[in-house]
Amino acid sequence: MKKSALFMIFITILSLSLSASLLDIYKSGKLKLVPDPNFGKGTAWDIYFPQGILDIAFTKDGSFFATGLGNKACHCVYKFDKTGKFLKKIGRKGRGPGDLYAPGDLSILDNKYLLVGEYASSRRISVFDLNGNFVKIIKTRESVFNVVGLKNGIFVILSKVAKNRNNVFNILLKNIQNKTSKMLKSYSEKQKSSSLKPGAFYGEAYILRNKENNLIIGFSSQSKVEILSDKGDVLKVFDIGYKRREINEKERKAFYKSIEYMFKEMRNKGKIAFIKKLLKTVKFPDQGPTYDKIITDGEGNILIFRRDTAYSSKEEEIKIYNKNGREVNILRIKKTNYPEFFTKFWFNGNYIYYFDKQKDKLVREQIKPGLKNKK
């Protein structure tokens, strides 16, 4: 009987691990990440991305495009197949057709075009086909800070401008075939005048899409998240129930420490002295944002991340909503057991991708049901 019972338990677990959707895993409250040791084997990630990866965009066949992080990054985009094998380099430094200057945000439109948002002051989006061939440049009146492809040639951009000591976020709907724009949302975040702004303490705007190509919009200084159609019509508004938290002295000290750590290896003593001088001018807001990050996973579910304190939290809380904005579960994740969730990471299907700074490589891990700990 014992062997039979154990066998049935094993079959049940195996069946769950093979068929469970991400939504099922979230509902169970237990998940684990299983590394794929064969992904990107032999790929020189440290050569392509000496300071890490800034953004990734996946096509339907699992191949993906990626841009590098930091001033050592190439002014180009790299393409890899679904196994992480390098395929080609796209673009070179410049501002002409087919050139790229500090490419950042990537998005796929209609599984036909690669949209590349470049350095904000460039005020343009470069368009390539999925083979890396240059198609066109779309010039914008606004500085582009994010671009999200939807469908039928429609895409969205996030623009941010400083105005009267406020950060003004504008979200605009655009068409790849013409220059028309439609303002979807605008939000203003008050900023205290400072030479060095502690970004993690201020609100940010997030624009994402789900599998139905609906648009998810969130301003992290607000508790409401909106789901819009690809035409900009509001489909759902839901409240995540978080309030803005007070900024304490411990967080301020953690911010100073993080900045000093970033520059500890700088050999130029003049630059170090300059940074220390800047640190004395920092002005913190009285309250932090309601949450720290919002993303969509490979199924289009909405994940909202919040930590107890900026820079120093050992756990993060993840509120999970399905693609229609219905709350599913709340998970508490320890940083020691999972990748650093507050750096860049991406979903594709039931895989999560992130750049491991210690190993200088892009890692792919499969999300699977977790088992309860034995007593």
Beta strands, then each sheet from edge to edge (+ up, - down):
strand 1: 31-35
strand 2: 53-58
strand 3: 64-68
strand 4: 77-80
strand 5: 86-90
strand 6: 106-109
strand 7: 113-117
strand 8: 124-129
strand 9: 134-139
strand 10: 144-149
strand 11: 154-163
strand 12: 166-175
strand 13: 181-190
strand 14: 205-209
strand 15: 215-219
strand 16: 224-228
strand 17: 234-239
strand 18: 293-296
strand 19: 302-307
strand 20: 315-321
strand 21: 327-334
strand 22: 345-348
strand 23: 351-356
strand 24: 361-369
sheet 1: 1+ 24- 23+ 22-
sheet 2: 2+ 3- 4+ 5-
sheet 3: 6+ 7- 8+ 9-
sheet 4: 10+ 11- 12+ 13-
sheet 5: 14+ 15- 16+ 17-
sheet 6: 18+ 19- 20+ 21-
end
